[in-house]
């Protein structure tokens, strides 16, 4: 469960750096659907599914907000490393 939360946070940071809010909605829906489907296939109850669903989705949103907040700093870093100016939108 911890690894899934870390992966969700990293995915959220990537989405926050390079995409807008509308990119988060399909990822959120696919992630929730995947967790519900796998929980249903192994026979978990609804309360157990809710507990498993909350942590990765909160981490995804936390990572997304972190990615949005770090767009400017990341763009400055990329300008130093890559003088052609390639990087996320600011």
MOPAC internal coordinates of N, CA, C and O (Angstrom, degrees):
PM7 1SCF
backbone

  N    0.0000 0     0.00 0     0.00 0    0    0    0
  C    1.4447 1     0.00 0     0.00 0    1    0    0
  C    1.5282 1   110.66 1     0.00 0    2    1    0
  O    1.2310 1   120.59 1   143.93 1    3    2    1
  N    1.3118 1   116.48 1   -36.07 1    3    2    1
  C    1.4591 1   119.74 1   179.13 1    5    3    2
  C    1.5200 1   111.14 1   -66.24 1    6    5    3
  O    1.2310 1   120.72 1   138.74 1    7    6    5
  N    1.3176 1   116.23 1   -41.26 1    7    6    5
  C    1.4636 1   119.53 1   179.73 1    9    7    6
  C    1.5215 1   110.74 1   -63.78 1   10    9    7
  O    1.2310 1   120.17 1   140.72 1   11   10    9
  N    1.3232 1   117.28 1   -39.28 1   11   10    9
  C    1.4585 1   120.52 1   178.58 1   13   11   10
  C    1.5281 1   111.03 1   -63.93 1   14   13   11
  O    1.2310 1   120.52 1   141.14 1   15   14   13
  N    1.3177 1   116.60 1   -38.86 1   15   14   13
  C    1.4648 1   120.39 1   177.77 1   17   15   14
  C    1.5266 1   111.40 1   -66.27 1   18   17   15
  O    1.2310 1   120.39 1   140.43 1   19   18   17
  N    1.3223 1   116.86 1   -39.57 1   19   18   17
  C    1.4711 1   120.35 1   178.26 1   21   19   18
  C    1.5261 1   110.19 1   -66.24 1   22   21   19
  O    1.2310 1   120.17 1   136.46 1   23   22   21
  N    1.3319 1   117.27 1   -43.54 1   23   22   21
  C    1.4655 1   120.41 1   177.67 1   25   23   22
  C    1.5303 1   111.17 1   -62.05 1   26   25   23
  O    1.2310 1   120.66 1   140.21 1   27   26   25
  N    1.3318 1   116.34 1   -39.79 1   27   26   25
  C    1.4607 1   120.13 1   178.70 1   29   27   26
  C    1.5249 1   110.89 1   -65.29 1   30   29   27
  O    1.2310 1   120.15 1   141.64 1   31   30   29
  N    1.3205 1   117.33 1   -38.36 1   31   30   29
  C    1.4626 1   120.80 1   178.69 1   33   31   30
  C    1.5324 1   110.94 1   -66.46 1   34   33   31
  O    1.2310 1   120.44 1   137.09 1   35   34   33
  N    1.3167 1   116.76 1   -42.91 1   35   34   33
  C    1.4706 1   120.68 1   178.52 1   37   35   34
  C    1.5288 1   110.30 1   -64.95 1   38   37   35
  O    1.2310 1   120.22 1   138.83 1   39   38   37
  N    1.3201 1   117.18 1   -41.17 1   39   38   37
  C    1.4696 1   120.52 1   177.07 1   41   39   38
  C    1.5184 1   110.43 1   -63.60 1   42   41   39
  O    1.2310 1   120.00 1   141.03 1   43   42   41
  N    1.3267 1   117.60 1   -38.97 1   43   42   41
  C    1.4552 1   121.22 1   177.28 1   45   43   42
  C    1.5186 1   112.67 1   -64.41 1   46   45   43
  O    1.2310 1   120.40 1   140.57 1   47   46   45
  N    1.3222 1   116.84 1   -39.43 1   47   46   45
  C    1.4693 1   120.39 1   177.64 1   49   47   46
  C    1.5304 1   109.84 1   -63.50 1   50   49   47
  O    1.2310 1   120.68 1   135.89 1   51   50   49
  N    1.3190 1   116.30 1   -44.11 1   51   50   49
  C    1.4724 1   119.75 1   179.25 1   53   51   50
  C    1.5248 1   111.01 1   -62.53 1   54   53   51
  O    1.2310 1   120.38 1   135.27 1   55   54   53
  N    1.3244 1   116.87 1   -44.73 1   55   54   53
  C    1.4651 1   120.87 1   178.94 1   57   55   54
  C    1.5304 1   109.83 1   -63.12 1   58   57   55
  O    1.2310 1   120.30 1   138.90 1   59   58   57
  N    1.3265 1   117.04 1   -41.10 1   59   58   57
  C    1.4656 1   120.72 1   179.56 1   61   59   58
  C    1.5191 1   113.00 1   -65.63 1   62   61   59
  O    1.2310 1   120.12 1   146.00 1   63   62   61
  N    1.3254 1   117.37 1   -34.00 1   63   62   61
  C    1.4599 1   120.34 1  -179.45 1   65   63   62
  C    1.5248 1   112.24 1   -73.66 1   66   65   63
  O    1.2310 1   120.02 1   141.31 1   67   66   65
  N    1.3047 1   117.57 1   -38.69 1   67   66   65
  C    1.4568 1   119.91 1  -168.57 1   69   67   66
  C    1.5279 1   115.87 1  -112.50 1   70   69   67
  O    1.2310 1   119.36 1   166.37 1   71   70   69
  N    1.3305 1   118.83 1   -13.63 1   71   70   69
  C    1.4561 1   120.21 1  -174.72 1   73   71   70
  C    1.5130 1   111.43 1  -130.56 1   74   73   71
  O    1.2310 1   120.98 1    -8.01 1   75   74   73
  N    1.3322 1   115.73 1   171.99 1   75   74   73
  C    1.4576 1   122.16 1   178.20 1   77   75   74
  C    1.5211 1   110.53 1   -94.62 1   78   77   75
  O    1.2310 1   120.89 1     4.64 1   79   78   77
  N    1.3242 1   115.90 1  -175.36 1   79   78   77
  C    1.4644 1   121.68 1  -176.72 1   81   79   78
  C    1.5232 1   111.50 1   -63.42 1   82   81   79
  O    1.2310 1   119.23 1   148.76 1   83   82   81
  N    1.3205 1   119.08 1   -31.24 1   83   82   81
  C    1.4516 1   120.23 1  -178.05 1   85   83   82
  C    1.5265 1   112.12 1   -68.34 1   86   85   83
  O    1.2310 1   119.48 1   162.29 1   87   86   85
  N    1.2907 1   118.59 1   -17.71 1   87   86   85
  C    1.4685 1   121.23 1   175.44 1   89   87   86
  C    1.5236 1   110.89 1   -78.38 1   90   89   87
  O    1.2310 1   119.88 1   157.16 1   91   90   89
  N    1.3176 1   117.83 1   -22.84 1   91   90   89
  C    1.4553 1   121.14 1  -179.86 1   93   91   90
  C    1.5292 1   111.53 1   -75.19 1   94   93   91
  O    1.2310 1   120.15 1   147.89 1   95   94   93
  N    1.3189 1   117.31 1   -32.11 1   95   94   93
  C    1.4649 1   120.99 1  -176.27 1   97   95   94
  C    1.5281 1   112.27 1   -63.24 1   98   97   95
  O    1.2310 1   118.45 1   130.72 1   99   98   97
  N    1.3462 1   120.55 1   -49.28 1   99   98   97
  C    1.4676 1   118.23 1   177.74 1  101   99   98
  C    1.5329 1   113.01 1   -64.60 1  102  101   99
  O    1.2310 1   120.12 1   144.18 1  103  102  101
  N    1.3177 1   117.37 1   -35.82 1  103  102  101
  C    1.4569 1   120.30 1   178.36 1  105  103  102
  C    1.5241 1   110.72 1   -65.78 1  106  105  103
  O    1.2310 1   120.74 1   138.69 1  107  106  105
  N    1.3065 1   116.19 1   -41.31 1  107  106  105
  C    1.4624 1   122.46 1   177.37 1  109  107  106
  C    1.5310 1   110.09 1   -61.76 1  110  109  107
  O    1.2310 1   120.41 1   134.86 1  111  110  109
  N    1.3243 1   116.82 1   -45.14 1  111  110  109
  C    1.4579 1   121.84 1  -178.89 1  113  111  110
  C    1.5237 1   111.39 1   -67.23 1  114  113  111
  O    1.2310 1   120.33 1   135.44 1  115  114  113
  N    1.3276 1   116.98 1   -44.56 1  115  114  113
  C    1.4576 1   119.91 1   178.69 1  117  115  114
  C    1.5288 1   111.60 1   -64.28 1  118  117  115
  O    1.2310 1   120.43 1   138.23 1  119  118  117
  N    1.3054 1   116.78 1   -41.77 1  119  118  117
  C    1.4586 1   119.91 1   178.69 1  121  119  118
  C    1.5168 1   112.18 1   -63.74 1  122  121  119
  O    1.2310 1   120.15 1   135.91 1  123  122  121
  N    1.3278 1   117.32 1   -44.09 1  123  122  121
  C    1.4607 1   120.81 1   178.61 1  125  123  122
  C    1.5206 1   110.25 1   -64.77 1  126  125  123
  O    1.2310 1   120.39 1   137.20 1  127  126  125
  N    1.3253 1   116.85 1   -42.80 1  127  126  125
  C    1.4602 1   120.37 1   178.88 1  129  127  126
  C    1.5201 1   112.22 1   -63.19 1  130  129  127
  O    1.2310 1   120.81 1   139.03 1  131  130  129
  N    1.3219 1   116.05 1   -40.97 1  131  130  129
  C    1.4638 1   120.53 1   179.16 1  133  131  130
  C    1.5253 1   110.94 1   -63.77 1  134  133  131
  O    1.2310 1   120.46 1   135.08 1  135  134  133
  N    1.3337 1   116.72 1   -44.92 1  135  134  133
  C    1.4611 1   119.51 1  -179.49 1  137  135  134
  C    1.5199 1   111.81 1   -66.54 1  138  137  135
  O    1.2310 1   120.05 1   139.79 1  139  138  137
  N    1.3255 1   117.50 1   -40.21 1  139  138  137
  C    1.4615 1   120.31 1   178.35 1  141  139  138
  C    1.5260 1   110.47 1   -66.40 1  142  141  139
  O    1.2310 1   120.05 1   137.03 1  143  142  141
  N    1.3168 1   117.50 1   -42.97 1  143  142  141
  C    1.4591 1   120.82 1  -179.48 1  145  143  142
  C    1.5292 1   111.61 1   -63.49 1  146  145  143
  O    1.2310 1   120.18 1   133.79 1  147  146  145
  N    1.3143 1   117.26 1   -46.21 1  147  146  145
  C    1.4663 1   118.95 1   179.66 1  149  147  146
  C    1.5233 1   111.52 1   -67.63 1  150  149  147
  O    1.2310 1   120.08 1   143.93 1  151  150  149
  N    1.3209 1   117.46 1   -36.07 1  151  150  149
  C    1.4598 1   120.14 1   175.78 1  153  151  150
  C    1.5131 1   112.12 1   -65.49 1  154  153  151
  O    1.2310 1   120.69 1   140.95 1  155  154  153
  N    1.3102 1   116.28 1   -39.05 1  155  154  153
  C    1.4578 1   120.72 1   178.57 1  157  155  154
  C    1.5283 1   110.90 1   -67.48 1  158  157  155
  O    1.2310 1   120.64 1   141.61 1  159  158  157
  N    1.3374 1   116.38 1   -38.39 1  159  158  157
  C    1.4628 1   119.95 1  -179.66 1  161  159  158
  C    1.5282 1   112.83 1   -66.56 1  162  161  159
  O    1.2310 1   120.16 1   147.93 1  163  162  161
  N    1.3168 1   117.30 1   -32.07 1  163  162  161
  C    1.4593 1   119.18 1   178.55 1  165  163  162
  C    1.5220 1   112.14 1   -90.07 1  166  165  163
  O    1.2310 1   120.06 1   176.27 1  167  166  165
  N    1.3190 1   117.49 1    -3.73 1  167  166  165
  C    1.4572 1   121.65 1   174.80 1  169  167  166
  C    1.5128 1   115.41 1    86.12 1  170  169  167
  O    1.2310 1   120.08 1  -150.11 1  171  170  169
  N    1.3042 1   117.46 1    29.89 1  171  170  169
  C    1.4659 1   120.39 1   178.74 1  173  171  170
  C    1.5252 1   110.08 1   -77.51 1  174  173  171
  O    1.2310 1   120.57 1   -27.36 1  175  174  173
  N    1.3201 1   116.51 1   152.64 1  175  174  173
  C    1.4599 1   120.26 1   177.74 1  177  175  174
  C    1.5264 1   110.45 1   -82.92 1  178  177  175
  O    1.2310 1   120.49 1    -8.13 1  179  178  177
  N    1.3150 1   116.66 1   171.87 1  179  178  177
  C    1.4583 1   121.47 1  -174.63 1  181  179  178
  C    1.5294 1   112.15 1   -65.71 1  182  181  179
  O    1.2310 1   120.18 1   142.14 1  183  182  181
  N    1.3265 1   117.26 1   -37.86 1  183  182  181
  C    1.4706 1   120.02 1   178.94 1  185  183  182
  C    1.5264 1   110.84 1   -65.69 1  186  185  183
  O    1.2310 1   120.48 1   140.33 1  187  186  185
  N    1.3155 1   116.70 1   -39.67 1  187  186  185
  C    1.4652 1   120.24 1   177.64 1  189  187  186
  C    1.5162 1   111.81 1   -66.11 1  190  189  187
  O    1.2310 1   120.68 1   141.93 1  191  190  189
  N    1.3407 1   116.31 1   -38.07 1  191  190  189
  C    1.4674 1   119.73 1   177.30 1  193  191  190
  C    1.5209 1   111.41 1   -65.53 1  194  193  191
  O    1.2310 1   120.61 1   140.53 1  195  194  193
  N    1.3285 1   116.44 1   -39.47 1  195  194  193
  C    1.4681 1   119.66 1   179.77 1  197  195  194
  C    1.5263 1   111.15 1   -63.79 1  198  197  195
  O    1.2310 1   120.89 1   140.25 1  199  198  197
  N    1.3386 1   115.91 1   -39.75 1  199  198  197
  C    1.4650 1   119.24 1   178.47 1  201  199  198
  C    1.5235 1   111.08 1   -65.66 1  202  201  199
  O    1.2310 1   120.75 1   140.30 1  203  202  201
  N    1.3181 1   116.17 1   -39.70 1  203  202  201
  C    1.4627 1   119.80 1   179.76 1  205  203  202
  C    1.5151 1   111.99 1   -73.33 1  206  205  203
  O    1.2310 1   119.88 1   156.33 1  207  206  205
  N    1.2984 1   117.84 1   -23.67 1  207  206  205
  C    1.4599 1   121.86 1  -176.43 1  209  207  206
  C    1.5219 1   112.42 1   -83.14 1  210  209  207
  O    1.2310 1   120.39 1   147.32 1  211  210  209
  N    1.3170 1   116.86 1   -32.68 1  211  210  209
  C    1.4659 1   120.76 1  -172.51 1  213  211  210
  C    1.5301 1   112.25 1   -67.96 1  214  213  211
  O    1.2310 1   119.65 1   131.10 1  215  214  213
  N    1.3021 1   118.27 1   -48.90 1  215  214  213
  C    1.4655 1   120.76 1  -173.34 1  217  215  214
  C    1.5274 1   113.35 1   -62.02 1  218  217  215
  O    1.2310 1   118.48 1   129.85 1  219  218  217
  N    1.3433 1   120.50 1   -50.15 1  219  218  217
  C    1.4698 1   118.16 1   179.58 1  221  219  218
  C    1.5238 1   113.74 1   -65.09 1  222  221  219
  O    1.2310 1   120.25 1   144.83 1  223  222  221
  N    1.3267 1   117.13 1   -35.17 1  223  222  221
  C    1.4674 1   118.80 1  -179.07 1  225  223  222
  C    1.5264 1   111.59 1   -72.10 1  226  225  223
  O    1.2310 1   120.19 1   145.02 1  227  226  225
  N    1.3193 1   117.24 1   -34.98 1  227  226  225
  C    1.4668 1   120.07 1   175.07 1  229  227  226
  C    1.5220 1   109.56 1   -67.50 1  230  229  227
  O    1.2310 1   120.16 1   138.88 1  231  230  229
  N    1.3307 1   117.30 1   -41.12 1  231  230  229
  C    1.4622 1   120.70 1   177.69 1  233  231  230
  C    1.5288 1   111.02 1   -64.72 1  234  233  231
  O    1.2310 1   120.13 1   143.20 1  235  234  233
  N    1.3265 1   117.35 1   -36.80 1  235  234  233
  C    1.4594 1   120.98 1   177.03 1  237  235  234
  C    1.5233 1   110.75 1   -61.66 1  238  237  235
  O    1.2310 1   120.51 1   133.88 1  239  238  237
  N    1.3248 1   116.63 1   -46.12 1  239  238  237
  C    1.4601 1   119.74 1   179.44 1  241  239  238
  C    1.5253 1   111.92 1   -69.17 1  242  241  239
  O    1.2310 1   120.11 1   142.44 1  243  242  241
  N    1.3266 1   117.40 1   -37.56 1  243  242  241
  C    1.4607 1   120.43 1   176.46 1  245  243  242
  C    1.5260 1   110.64 1   -62.32 1  246  245  243
  O    1.2310 1   120.87 1   136.75 1  247  246  245
  N    1.3234 1   115.95 1   -43.25 1  247  246  245
  C    1.4618 1   119.71 1   177.60 1  249  247  246
  C    1.5101 1   111.84 1   -64.76 1  250  249  247
  O    1.2310 1   120.10 1   142.50 1  251  250  249
  N    1.3348 1   117.42 1   -37.50 1  251  250  249
  C    1.4577 1   121.06 1   178.31 1  253  251  250
  C    1.5319 1   111.10 1   -62.59 1  254  253  251
  O    1.2310 1   120.91 1   134.14 1  255  254  253
  N    1.3153 1   115.86 1   -45.86 1  255  254  253
  C    1.4710 1   119.72 1   178.85 1  257  255  254
  C    1.5211 1   110.33 1   -64.59 1  258  257  255
  O    1.2310 1   120.04 1   140.70 1  259  258  257
  N    1.3210 1   117.53 1   -39.30 1  259  258  257
  C    1.4676 1   120.49 1   176.95 1  261  259  258
  C    1.5231 1   111.15 1   -63.25 1  262  261  259
  O    1.2310 1   120.45 1   140.84 1  263  262  261
  N    1.3297 1   116.74 1   -39.16 1  263  262  261
  C    1.4594 1   120.57 1   177.76 1  265  263  262
  C    1.5152 1   112.26 1   -65.27 1  266  265  263
  O    1.2310 1   120.58 1   139.97 1  267  266  265
  N    1.3332 1   116.49 1   -40.03 1  267  266  265
  C    1.4680 1   119.59 1   177.95 1  269  267  266
  C    1.5244 1   110.44 1   -65.04 1  270  269  267
  O    1.2310 1   120.27 1   136.56 1  271  270  269
  N    1.3292 1   117.09 1   -43.44 1  271  270  269
  C    1.4612 1   120.44 1  -178.90 1  273  271  270
  C    1.5249 1   112.36 1   -66.70 1  274  273  271
  O    1.2310 1   119.98 1   152.89 1  275  274  273
  N    1.3061 1   117.64 1   -27.11 1  275  274  273
  C    1.4654 1   119.37 1  -176.88 1  277  275  274
  C    1.5277 1   113.06 1   -98.26 1  278  277  275
  O    1.2310 1   119.42 1  -170.86 1  279  278  277
  N    1.3224 1   118.71 1     9.14 1  279  278  277
  C    1.4649 1   120.64 1  -179.88 1  281  279  278
  C    1.5288 1   112.38 1   -58.34 1  282  281  279
  O    1.2310 1   120.55 1   133.36 1  283  282  281
  N    1.3097 1   116.56 1   -46.64 1  283  282  281
  C    1.4721 1   119.88 1  -177.62 1  285  283  282
  C    1.5309 1   111.53 1   -65.19 1  286  285  283
  O    1.2310 1   120.56 1   134.14 1  287  286  285
  N    1.3179 1   116.53 1   -45.86 1  287  286  285
  C    1.4641 1   119.37 1   179.69 1  289  287  286
  C    1.5203 1   111.37 1   -63.69 1  290  289  287
  O    1.2310 1   120.68 1   139.85 1  291  290  289
  N    1.3235 1   116.30 1   -40.15 1  291  290  289
  C    1.4642 1   120.57 1   179.28 1  293  291  290
  C    1.5242 1   110.88 1   -66.96 1  294  293  291
  O    1.2310 1   120.30 1   142.13 1  295  294  293
  N    1.3321 1   117.04 1   -37.87 1  295  294  293
  C    1.4634 1   120.36 1   177.85 1  297  295  294
  C    1.5351 1   110.72 1   -65.55 1  298  297  295
  O    1.2310 1   119.78 1   139.56 1  299  298  297
  N    1.3313 1   118.03 1   -40.44 1  299  298  297
  C    1.4600 1   121.07 1   176.95 1  301  299  298
  C    1.5243 1   111.16 1   -63.64 1  302  301  299
  O    1.2310 1   120.67 1   138.69 1  303  302  301
  N    1.3301 1   116.32 1   -41.31 1  303  302  301
  C    1.4587 1   120.55 1   177.56 1  305  303  302
  C    1.5253 1   110.90 1   -62.23 1  306  305  303
  O    1.2310 1   120.33 1   136.26 1  307  306  305
  N    1.3166 1   116.97 1   -43.74 1  307  306  305
  C    1.4608 1   120.05 1  -179.37 1  309  307  306
  C    1.5261 1   111.91 1   -67.34 1  310  309  307
  O    1.2310 1   120.10 1   146.81 1  311  310  309
  N    1.3310 1   117.42 1   -33.19 1  311  310  309
  C    1.4720 1   119.25 1   177.08 1  313  311  310
  C    1.5244 1   110.92 1   -66.10 1  314  313  311
  O    1.2310 1   120.28 1   145.35 1  315  314  313
  N    1.3322 1   117.07 1   -34.65 1  315  314  313
  C    1.4595 1   119.43 1   177.29 1  317  315  314
  C    1.5196 1   111.49 1   -70.51 1  318  317  315
  O    1.2310 1   121.15 1   137.41 1  319  318  317
  N    1.3182 1   115.40 1   -42.59 1  319  318  317
  C    1.4513 1   119.65 1  -176.85 1  321  319  318
  C    1.5117 1   111.32 1   -77.16 1  322  321  319
  O    1.2310 1   120.91 1   140.75 1  323  322  321
  N    1.3288 1   115.86 1   -39.25 1  323  322  321
  C    1.4605 1   121.30 1  -176.61 1  325  323  322
  C    1.5302 1   108.79 1  -120.57 1  326  325  323
  O    1.2310 1   119.18 1   -80.29 1  327  326  325
  N    1.3086 1   119.18 1    99.71 1  327  326  325
  C    1.4547 1   120.93 1  -173.90 1  329  327  326
  C    1.5321 1   114.54 1   -68.17 1  330  329  327
  O    1.2310 1   119.52 1   169.16 1  331  330  329
  N    1.3330 1   118.52 1   -10.84 1  331  330  329
  C    1.4645 1   120.06 1   178.64 1  333  331  330
  C    1.5153 1   112.65 1   -74.56 1  334  333  331
  O    1.2310 1   119.72 1   170.12 1  335  334  333
  N    1.3120 1   118.15 1    -9.88 1  335  334  333
  C    1.4462 1   120.67 1   174.75 1  337  335  334
  C    1.5192 1   115.26 1    85.67 1  338  337  335
  O    1.2310 1   119.87 1  -159.85 1  339  338  337
  N    1.3140 1   117.85 1    20.15 1  339  338  337
  C    1.4615 1   119.43 1   178.03 1  341  339  338
  C    1.5248 1   108.72 1   -80.46 1  342  341  339
  O    1.2310 1   120.27 1   -43.59 1  343  342  341
  N    1.3058 1   117.09 1   136.41 1  343  342  341
  C    1.4528 1   120.76 1   179.29 1  345  343  342
  C    1.5080 1   110.94 1   169.78 1  346  345  343
  O    1.2310 1   120.32 1     6.18 1  347  346  345
  N    1.3210 1   116.99 1  -173.82 1  347  346  345
  C    1.4558 1   119.78 1  -177.99 1  349  347  346
  C    1.5212 1   111.12 1   -72.48 1  350  349  347
  O    1.2310 1   121.92 1   -20.67 1  351  350  349
  N    1.3062 1   113.93 1   159.33 1  351  350  349
  C    1.4620 1   119.57 1   177.52 1  353  351  350
  C    1.5235 1   109.76 1   -67.60 1  354  353  351
  O    1.2310 1   120.71 1   -36.17 1  355  354  353
  N    1.3120 1   116.26 1   143.83 1  355  354  353
  C    1.4644 1   119.68 1   177.53 1  357  355  354
  C    1.4966 1   110.29 1  -116.35 1  358  357  355
  O    1.2310 1   120.10 1   180.00 1  359  358  357

